Amino acid sequence: MFERLAGLCNDVGLLAEEYDPRQKRMLGNFPQAFSHVALVNSAIALAMAEQPAPKSGGEEMAPREAMIAREWGAA
C-alpha cells in the first residue's frame, strides 16, 4: 500500500493536499508539506517495523534513534 500511495507523487515527487481516486488527480493546495511529512513518517515507521533495534554499549537504543543510526552507519 505504501508503494501505491508513494506512486501518486508527480514527476518531481510532489504531493497535493488531497487525491481524488475517481478522477485520478491531485486536489487542493500544491505542494502540500503535511502530505510529505506524513509520507516520510510512514516510511520511517515501516522501516522500524521491519528490523529490531540494535543495542549499543549494552543499552537498547530508542527505535527511532536506532533506525536513524542504521541508515547513517553509526550503529
C-alpha positions in Angstrom: 0.0 0.0 0.0 2.9 2.4 0.8 4.4 2.0 -2.7 1.0 2.5 -4.2 0.5 5.8 -2.3 4.1 6.9 -2.9 3.4 6.3 -6.6 0.8 9.1 -6.6 3.6 11.7 -6.5 4.0 13.8 -9.6 7.0 13.7 -11.9 9.2 15.6 -9.4 8.0 13.8 -6.3 5.5 16.3 -5.0 2.1 15.7 -3.4 -1.0 17.8 -3.2 -3.3 18.2 -0.2 -5.8 15.6 -1.5 -6.1 12.9 -4.1 -9.3 12.0 -5.9 -9.2 8.3 -6.7 -12.3 8.5 -9.0 -10.8 11.2 -11.2 -7.2 10.0 -10.5 -5.9 13.5 -9.9 -4.5 15.7 -7.1 -6.7 18.3 -5.5 -6.2 21.2 -3.1 -3.1 23.1 -2.1 0.0 22.1 -4.0 2.7 21.2 -3.0 1.5 20.2 0.5 4.1 19.9 3.2 1.9 17.9 5.5 1.4 15.2 2.9 5.2 15.0 2.5 5.7 14.8 6.3 3.2 12.0 6.5 4.9 10.1 3.7 8.3 10.4 5.3 6.9 9.4 8.8 5.2 6.4 7.3 8.4 5.3 5.6 10.3 5.6 8.9 7.6 3.6 10.8 7.6 0.9 8.1 11.4 0.7 8.2 11.4 0.5 12.0 8.8 -2.3 12.0 10.9 -4.4 9.7 14.1 -4.5 11.8 14.8 -5.0 15.6 16.6 -2.1 17.2 20.3 -2.7 17.7 21.9 -2.5 21.1 24.7 0.0 21.7 27.0 -0.3 24.7 24.7 -2.7 26.5 21.8 -0.2 26.4 19.0 -0.5 24.0 18.5 2.5 21.7 15.1 4.0 21.2 13.6 2.6 18.0 13.7 5.9 16.0 17.3 6.6 17.0 18.3 3.0 16.2 16.7 3.3 12.7 18.5 6.6 12.1 21.8 5.2 13.3 21.5 2.2 11.0 20.6 4.4 8.0 23.6 6.7 8.7 26.0 3.8 9.5 26.5 4.9 13.2 25.4 1.5 14.7 
